[in-house]
Amino acid sequence: MTESIDERIARVSFDANGLVAAIVQQHDTREVLMLAWMDAEALRRTLTSGRVTFWSRSRQEYWRKGDTSGHVQLVRGARLDCDGDAVLLLVEQVGAACHTGTRTCFDADDLDPVVAVP
């Protein structure tokens, strides 16, 4: 028997604000593109539409990636981590993922470890 959307979403451990971290990764190369936040409705929209929708904590509104920039994220898969408190979205990224116009949000400063592991 296949789980309904509501049953899938019920497995997510949303935080006290009703949000879950969503890590976005390019589906074929596994490049990490960005991290954003989702509530249950954003996750529902993402799982049912094929396009990624997030919840903006600063603007307090939904935003579907690419509606204004054209840089869309097409859903190719979604996974829940072992604790249920993070979602991994596997996407086909069209254009830049970062609001700065770069491919990934993780191309800025390196945080090299202070202690090297032998």
Secondary structure per residue as TSV (DSSP state, phi and psi in degrees):
chain	resnum	aa	ss	phi	psi
A	1	M	-	360.0	132.8
A	2	T	-	-84.5	137.8
A	3	E	-	-69.4	141.8
A	4	S	-	-75.0	166.2
A	5	I	H	-58.0	-43.7
A	6	D	H	-61.6	-38.7
A	7	E	H	-67.8	-38.0
A	8	R	H	-64.8	-46.6
A	9	I	H	-66.1	-33.3
A	10	A	H	-63.7	-20.3
A	11	R	T	-79.2	-11.2
A	12	V	S	-81.6	135.2
A	13	S	-	-95.3	89.7
A	14	F	-	-72.3	150.0
A	15	D	-	-76.1	-175.5
A	16	A	T	-60.7	-22.8
A	17	N	T	-92.5	4.7
A	18	G	S	78.4	22.8
A	19	L	-	-117.9	157.2
A	20	V	E	-135.2	142.6
A	21	A	E	-71.0	135.8
A	22	A	E	-119.6	112.5
A	23	I	E	-91.8	129.1
A	24	V	E	-109.3	127.3
A	25	Q	E	-131.8	137.9
A	26	Q	E	-62.8	127.8
A	27	H	T	-65.5	-33.3
A	28	D	T	-95.7	-33.8
A	29	T	T	-97.6	-15.8
A	30	R	-	68.7	15.3
A	31	E	-	-64.8	130.5
A	32	V	E	-79.3	122.7
A	33	L	E	-98.4	-43.8
A	34	M	E	-168.2	171.6
A	35	L	E	-131.9	135.4
A	36	A	E	-146.3	-172.8
A	37	W	E	-121.2	147.6
A	38	M	E	-135.1	144.6
A	39	D	-	-103.6	-176.6
A	40	A	H	-59.9	-39.2
A	41	E	H	-69.4	-39.9
A	42	A	H	-62.9	-40.8
A	43	L	H	-65.4	-42.2
A	44	R	H	-59.1	-47.1
A	45	R	H	-61.3	-40.6
A	46	T	H	-64.9	-45.3
A	47	L	H	-72.4	-22.8
A	48	T	H	-103.2	-17.1
A	49	S	H	-103.8	-22.8
A	50	G	S	85.5	-0.5
A	51	R	B	-123.2	144.3
A	52	V	-	-80.3	130.1
A	53	T	E	-119.5	136.2
A	54	F	E	-119.0	170.3
A	55	W	E	-108.3	124.3
A	56	S	E	-86.1	115.1
A	57	R	T	-68.7	-33.4
A	58	S	T	-77.7	-39.4
A	59	R	T	-93.7	-12.2
A	60	Q	T	56.2	49.1
A	61	E	E	-155.1	163.1
A	62	Y	E	-77.6	148.1
A	63	W	E	-143.7	129.6
A	64	R	E	-95.7	121.2
A	65	K	T	-54.6	123.1
A	66	G	T	99.5	-8.3
A	67	D	T	-61.8	-34.4
A	68	T	T	-103.0	-31.8
A	69	S	T	-90.9	-23.5
A	70	G	S	83.8	-2.4
A	71	H	-	-92.2	79.4
A	72	V	-	-82.4	158.6
A	73	Q	E	-119.4	114.0
A	74	L	E	-94.3	123.4
A	75	V	E	-71.0	126.7
A	76	R	E	-113.9	-13.2
A	77	G	E	178.3	162.6
A	78	A	E	-147.9	138.1
A	79	R	E	-134.9	152.6
A	80	L	E	-109.7	138.1
A	81	D	-	-73.9	174.9
A	82	C	T	-61.7	-29.6
A	83	D	T	-91.8	-10.6
A	84	G	S	78.4	10.1
A	85	D	S	-107.9	16.3
A	86	A	E	-152.4	141.9
A	87	V	E	-112.1	135.7
A	88	L	E	-107.6	119.6
A	89	L	E	-104.3	121.7
A	90	L	E	-95.6	120.0
A	91	V	E	-129.7	163.2
A	92	E	E	-102.7	108.6
A	93	Q	E	-83.2	126.4
A	94	V	-	-109.1	110.1
A	95	G	S	85.2	-161.7
A	96	A	-	-74.9	144.3
A	97	A	S	-90.7	-32.7
A	98	C	S	-86.8	146.9
A	99	H	T	-65.4	-14.6
A	100	T	T	-82.7	-5.8
A	101	G	S	95.8	4.6
A	102	T	S	-94.3	162.0
A	103	R	S	-58.3	-43.2
A	104	T	-	-131.3	153.0
A	105	C	S	-79.1	-7.4
A	106	F	-	-106.7	41.5
A	107	D	-	-116.6	14.1
A	108	A	S	-88.6	-134.2
A	109	D	-	-67.3	136.5
A	110	D	-	-82.2	140.5
A	111	L	-	-109.6	73.7
A	112	D	-	-64.1	142.9
A	113	P	-	-62.8	145.7
A	114	V	S	-75.1	-38.6
A	115	V	S	-108.7	125.5
A	116	A	-	-84.1	136.3
A	117	V	-	-82.8	127.8
A	118	P	-	-66.0	360.0
